């Protein structure tokens, strides 16, 4: 009985040690938004986005992930392919600060304790909380700030990552965020009822696309039979 308990305890400690490896790093890339002003391209990173992220790898297939990202978004009806938007001529600019937490899932085993080449596609989702400027479109067709706003958002990210050095992981990803707000672009301002326009039944999206570079650290696995 004691031997069985010893084996079970040792095995549990092994899995715990293997699981407790961490990643800390940065994100750099671009941002765009999808809404009622300008083009409707889904991935068009024309404005800067930067951030920091942390991952706790619980197994070779999944990690808990948290991040903070700052991005600018801008859009202009002149760049749209829709004649009605081109004629309207609105333009907006905003910035987004986002806290996000959730689960990252690897399609292939990505065991950071193993040597050799590692690569895998992955997906990430969870919950985000975003701060941005409350906007309205003035008579000149340009978005103006009118205080602050916030919204819950749902991130949907796909990417691919690989180990480029013993403790460095490089990834490329694109993540769309569905918000519970229709006013990233000033189309549905709270304080300017007369200025509503566009599809008021469709909420706005924003997208972060870029590179991640993380440094790995944590406990090494024990070697047991």
NUPA-619710 format. One record per residue (C-alpha): residue number from 1; residue in three letters; chain; x, y, z. Coordinates in Angstrom, 1 decimal. Layout:
REM residues N
nr | rest | kette | u | v | w
NUM | ALA | A | X | Y | Z .
...
***
This chain:
REM residues 225
nr | rest | kette | u | v | w
1 | UNK | A | 0.0 | 0.0 | 0.0 .
2 | UNK | A | 2.8 | 2.4 | 0.9 .
3 | UNK | A | 4.5 | 1.6 | -2.4 .
4 | UNK | A | 1.3 | 2.4 | -4.3 .
5 | UNK | A | 0.8 | 5.7 | -2.4 .
6 | UNK | A | 4.5 | 6.6 | -3.1 .
7 | UNK | A | 4.1 | 5.9 | -6.8 .
8 | UNK | A | 0.9 | 7.9 | -7.0 .
9 | UNK | A | 2.4 | 10.8 | -5.1 .
10 | UNK | A | 5.6 | 10.8 | -7.2 .
11 | UNK | A | 3.6 | 10.6 | -10.5 .
12 | UNK | A | 1.4 | 13.5 | -9.4 .
13 | UNK | A | 4.4 | 15.6 | -8.5 .
14 | UNK | A | 5.9 | 14.8 | -11.9 .
15 | UNK | A | 2.8 | 16.0 | -13.8 .
16 | UNK | A | 2.6 | 19.0 | -11.6 .
17 | UNK | A | 6.2 | 19.9 | -12.3 .
18 | UNK | A | 5.7 | 19.4 | -16.0 .
19 | UNK | A | 2.7 | 21.6 | -15.9 .
20 | UNK | A | 4.2 | 24.4 | -14.0 .
21 | UNK | A | 6.1 | 26.2 | -16.8 .
22 | UNK | A | 5.4 | 29.8 | -17.6 .
23 | UNK | A | 5.8 | 32.2 | -20.5 .
24 | UNK | A | 6.1 | 36.0 | -20.3 .
25 | UNK | A | 6.4 | 38.2 | -23.4 .
26 | UNK | A | 5.2 | 40.9 | -25.7 .
27 | UNK | A | 2.8 | 41.3 | -28.6 .
28 | UNK | A | 3.5 | 43.8 | -31.5 .
29 | UNK | A | 1.5 | 44.3 | -34.6 .
30 | UNK | A | -1.5 | 46.2 | -36.0 .
31 | UNK | A | -5.1 | 46.8 | -35.3 .
32 | UNK | A | -8.3 | 47.5 | -37.3 .
33 | UNK | A | -12.0 | 47.7 | -36.7 .
34 | UNK | A | -15.1 | 46.5 | -38.4 .
35 | UNK | A | -18.2 | 48.7 | -38.2 .
36 | UNK | A | -20.3 | 51.4 | -39.8 .
37 | UNK | A | -17.4 | 53.7 | -41.1 .
38 | UNK | A | -14.9 | 52.9 | -43.8 .
39 | UNK | A | -13.9 | 49.5 | -45.3 .
40 | UNK | A | -15.3 | 46.2 | -44.0 .
41 | UNK | A | -12.1 | 44.2 | -44.3 .
42 | UNK | A | -11.8 | 41.6 | -41.5 .
43 | UNK | A | -8.0 | 41.6 | -41.2 .
44 | UNK | A | -6.4 | 44.9 | -42.2 .
45 | UNK | A | -3.8 | 45.9 | -39.5 .
46 | UNK | A | -3.3 | 49.5 | -40.5 .
47 | UNK | A | -2.8 | 51.0 | -37.0 .
48 | UNK | A | -0.3 | 50.1 | -34.3 .
49 | UNK | A | -1.1 | 47.6 | -31.5 .
50 | UNK | A | 1.3 | 46.5 | -28.7 .
51 | UNK | A | 0.9 | 44.5 | -25.5 .
52 | UNK | A | 2.2 | 42.1 | -22.9 .
53 | UNK | A | 1.1 | 38.6 | -22.2 .
54 | UNK | A | 1.5 | 35.7 | -19.8 .
55 | UNK | A | 0.8 | 32.0 | -20.2 .
56 | UNK | A | 0.7 | 29.2 | -17.7 .
57 | UNK | A | 1.1 | 25.9 | -19.6 .
58 | UNK | A | -1.0 | 23.3 | -17.9 .
59 | UNK | A | -0.2 | 20.6 | -20.4 .
60 | UNK | A | 1.4 | 20.3 | -23.9 .
61 | UNK | A | -2.0 | 20.9 | -25.4 .
62 | UNK | A | -3.5 | 23.9 | -23.3 .
63 | UNK | A | -2.5 | 27.0 | -21.5 .
64 | UNK | A | -4.2 | 29.6 | -19.4 .
65 | UNK | A | -3.4 | 33.0 | -20.9 .
66 | UNK | A | -3.8 | 36.6 | -19.8 .
67 | UNK | A | -2.8 | 39.8 | -21.7 .
68 | UNK | A | -3.0 | 43.6 | -21.8 .
69 | UNK | A | -3.1 | 45.2 | -25.3 .
70 | UNK | A | -3.2 | 48.8 | -26.5 .
71 | UNK | A | -4.2 | 49.5 | -30.0 .
72 | UNK | A | -5.2 | 52.5 | -32.2 .
73 | UNK | A | -8.1 | 52.1 | -34.7 .
74 | UNK | A | -9.0 | 54.5 | -37.5 .
75 | UNK | A | -11.3 | 54.3 | -40.6 .
76 | UNK | A | -12.3 | 56.5 | -43.4 .
77 | UNK | A | -15.3 | 56.2 | -45.7 .
78 | UNK | A | -13.1 | 57.3 | -48.6 .
79 | UNK | A | -11.3 | 53.9 | -48.4 .
80 | UNK | A | -14.6 | 52.0 | -48.6 .
81 | UNK | A | -15.8 | 50.1 | -51.7 .
82 | UNK | A | -19.4 | 51.0 | -50.9 .
83 | UNK | A | -20.6 | 54.0 | -53.0 .
84 | UNK | A | -22.9 | 55.2 | -50.2 .
85 | UNK | A | -20.0 | 55.4 | -47.7 .
86 | UNK | A | -17.7 | 57.1 | -50.2 .
87 | UNK | A | -20.3 | 59.8 | -50.8 .
88 | UNK | A | -21.0 | 60.2 | -47.0 .
89 | UNK | A | -17.3 | 60.8 | -46.2 .
90 | UNK | A | -17.1 | 60.1 | -42.5 .
91 | UNK | A | -13.8 | 59.4 | -40.7 .
92 | UNK | A | -13.0 | 58.3 | -37.2 .
93 | UNK | A | -10.1 | 57.5 | -34.9 .
94 | UNK | A | -10.1 | 55.8 | -31.5 .
95 | UNK | A | -7.9 | 53.8 | -29.2 .
96 | UNK | A | -8.6 | 50.6 | -27.3 .
97 | UNK | A | -7.1 | 49.3 | -24.0 .
98 | UNK | A | -7.9 | 45.6 | -23.5 .
99 | UNK | A | -7.5 | 43.1 | -20.6 .
100 | UNK | A | -8.1 | 39.6 | -21.8 .
101 | UNK | A | -8.0 | 36.1 | -20.1 .
102 | UNK | A | -8.9 | 32.7 | -21.3 .
103 | UNK | A | -7.7 | 29.4 | -22.7 .
104 | UNK | A | -5.2 | 28.7 | -25.5 .
105 | UNK | A | -5.4 | 25.3 | -27.1 .
106 | UNK | A | -2.6 | 23.7 | -29.2 .
107 | UNK | A | -3.5 | 21.4 | -32.1 .
108 | UNK | A | -0.2 | 19.5 | -31.6 .
109 | UNK | A | 1.7 | 18.6 | -28.4 .
110 | UNK | A | 3.9 | 21.6 | -27.5 .
111 | UNK | A | 6.0 | 20.3 | -24.6 .
112 | UNK | A | 8.5 | 23.0 | -23.7 .
113 | UNK | A | 10.6 | 20.5 | -21.7 .
114 | UNK | A | 11.4 | 18.5 | -24.7 .
115 | UNK | A | 14.4 | 19.4 | -26.9 .
116 | UNK | A | 14.3 | 19.8 | -30.6 .
117 | UNK | A | 12.0 | 21.6 | -33.1 .
118 | UNK | A | 8.5 | 22.5 | -31.9 .
119 | UNK | A | 5.7 | 24.0 | -33.9 .
120 | UNK | A | 1.9 | 24.0 | -33.6 .
121 | UNK | A | -1.2 | 25.9 | -34.8 .
122 | UNK | A | -3.4 | 27.2 | -31.9 .
123 | UNK | A | -6.6 | 28.9 | -31.0 .
124 | UNK | A | -7.4 | 31.2 | -28.1 .
125 | UNK | A | -10.7 | 32.4 | -26.6 .
126 | UNK | A | -12.0 | 33.7 | -23.3 .
127 | UNK | A | -13.3 | 37.1 | -22.2 .
128 | UNK | A | -11.9 | 40.6 | -22.7 .
129 | UNK | A | -12.7 | 43.9 | -21.1 .
130 | UNK | A | -12.1 | 47.0 | -23.3 .
131 | UNK | A | -11.9 | 50.7 | -22.7 .
132 | UNK | A | -12.2 | 53.2 | -25.5 .
133 | UNK | A | -13.4 | 56.8 | -26.3 .
134 | UNK | A | -17.0 | 57.6 | -26.6 .
135 | UNK | A | -17.4 | 59.2 | -30.1 .
136 | UNK | A | -19.9 | 61.0 | -32.1 .
137 | UNK | A | -19.7 | 62.3 | -35.7 .
138 | UNK | A | -19.7 | 66.1 | -35.9 .
139 | UNK | A | -21.2 | 68.1 | -38.7 .
140 | UNK | A | -17.8 | 68.1 | -40.5 .
141 | UNK | A | -18.0 | 64.3 | -40.7 .
142 | UNK | A | -15.2 | 63.7 | -38.3 .
143 | UNK | A | -15.5 | 61.6 | -35.1 .
144 | UNK | A | -15.2 | 63.7 | -31.9 .
145 | UNK | A | -14.5 | 62.4 | -28.4 .
146 | UNK | A | -17.3 | 62.7 | -25.8 .
147 | UNK | A | -16.0 | 60.9 | -22.7 .
148 | UNK | A | -15.0 | 57.3 | -22.1 .
149 | UNK | A | -16.8 | 54.1 | -22.8 .
150 | UNK | A | -16.2 | 50.4 | -22.0 .
151 | UNK | A | -17.4 | 47.0 | -23.2 .
152 | UNK | A | -17.1 | 43.3 | -22.7 .
153 | UNK | A | -15.7 | 41.5 | -25.8 .
154 | UNK | A | -15.2 | 37.9 | -26.9 .
155 | UNK | A | -11.8 | 37.2 | -28.4 .
156 | UNK | A | -11.5 | 34.6 | -31.2 .
157 | UNK | A | -7.8 | 34.1 | -32.1 .
158 | UNK | A | -6.0 | 31.8 | -34.4 .
159 | UNK | A | -2.2 | 31.5 | -34.7 .
160 | UNK | A | 0.9 | 29.4 | -35.2 .
161 | UNK | A | 3.9 | 29.3 | -32.9 .
162 | UNK | A | 7.4 | 27.7 | -32.9 .
163 | UNK | A | 10.4 | 27.6 | -30.6 .
164 | UNK | A | 13.3 | 29.7 | -32.0 .
165 | UNK | A | 15.7 | 29.2 | -29.1 .
166 | UNK | A | 15.8 | 27.1 | -25.9 .
167 | UNK | A | 13.7 | 29.6 | -24.0 .
168 | UNK | A | 12.1 | 31.7 | -26.7 .
169 | UNK | A | 8.8 | 31.1 | -28.5 .
170 | UNK | A | 7.8 | 33.1 | -31.6 .
171 | UNK | A | 4.2 | 33.2 | -32.7 .
172 | UNK | A | 2.0 | 35.0 | -35.3 .
173 | UNK | A | -1.7 | 35.4 | -34.7 .
174 | UNK | A | -4.8 | 37.2 | -35.7 .
175 | UNK | A | -7.6 | 37.8 | -33.2 .
176 | UNK | A | -11.0 | 39.2 | -33.8 .
177 | UNK | A | -13.0 | 40.6 | -30.9 .
178 | UNK | A | -16.7 | 40.8 | -30.9 .
179 | UNK | A | -17.8 | 43.7 | -28.7 .
180 | UNK | A | -21.1 | 44.4 | -26.9 .
181 | UNK | A | -20.9 | 48.0 | -28.1 .
182 | UNK | A | -22.0 | 49.7 | -31.3 .
183 | UNK | A | -20.0 | 52.9 | -30.7 .
184 | UNK | A | -16.4 | 52.3 | -31.4 .
185 | UNK | A | -17.0 | 54.5 | -34.5 .
186 | UNK | A | -19.5 | 57.1 | -33.2 .
187 | UNK | A | -22.5 | 55.5 | -35.0 .
188 | UNK | A | -24.5 | 55.0 | -31.8 .
189 | UNK | A | -23.5 | 57.7 | -29.2 .
190 | UNK | A | -25.2 | 57.7 | -25.8 .
191 | UNK | A | -25.4 | 61.5 | -25.6 .
192 | UNK | A | -26.1 | 62.4 | -29.2 .
193 | UNK | A | -29.3 | 60.7 | -30.2 .
194 | UNK | A | -29.7 | 62.7 | -33.4 .
195 | UNK | A | -26.4 | 61.5 | -34.7 .
196 | UNK | A | -27.2 | 57.8 | -35.0 .
197 | UNK | A | -26.4 | 56.1 | -38.3 .
198 | UNK | A | -25.6 | 52.8 | -39.8 .
199 | UNK | A | -26.8 | 49.4 | -38.7 .
200 | UNK | A | -27.9 | 49.9 | -35.1 .
201 | UNK | A | -28.6 | 46.2 | -34.7 .
202 | UNK | A | -25.0 | 45.1 | -35.4 .
203 | UNK | A | -22.2 | 45.6 | -32.8 .
204 | UNK | A | -18.7 | 46.6 | -33.7 .
205 | UNK | A | -15.6 | 44.4 | -33.9 .
206 | UNK | A | -11.9 | 45.1 | -33.6 .
207 | UNK | A | -8.9 | 42.9 | -34.6 .
208 | UNK | A | -5.4 | 42.6 | -33.3 .
209 | UNK | A | -2.9 | 41.0 | -35.7 .
210 | UNK | A | 0.8 | 40.5 | -35.1 .
211 | UNK | A | 3.7 | 38.7 | -33.6 .
212 | UNK | A | 4.2 | 37.3 | -30.1 .
213 | UNK | A | 7.6 | 36.7 | -28.5 .
214 | UNK | A | 7.7 | 34.9 | -25.1 .
215 | UNK | A | 10.4 | 33.8 | -22.7 .
216 | UNK | A | 9.8 | 30.5 | -20.9 .
217 | UNK | A | 10.6 | 29.7 | -17.3 .
218 | UNK | A | 9.5 | 27.4 | -14.6 .
219 | UNK | A | 10.1 | 24.0 | -13.0 .
220 | UNK | A | 11.8 | 21.2 | -14.9 .
221 | UNK | A | 10.1 | 17.8 | -14.9 .
222 | UNK | A | 11.3 | 15.0 | -12.7 .
223 | UNK | A | 12.5 | 11.9 | -14.4 .
224 | UNK | A | 10.6 | 8.9 | -13.1 .
225 | UNK | A | 9.4 | 5.6 | -14.4 .
***
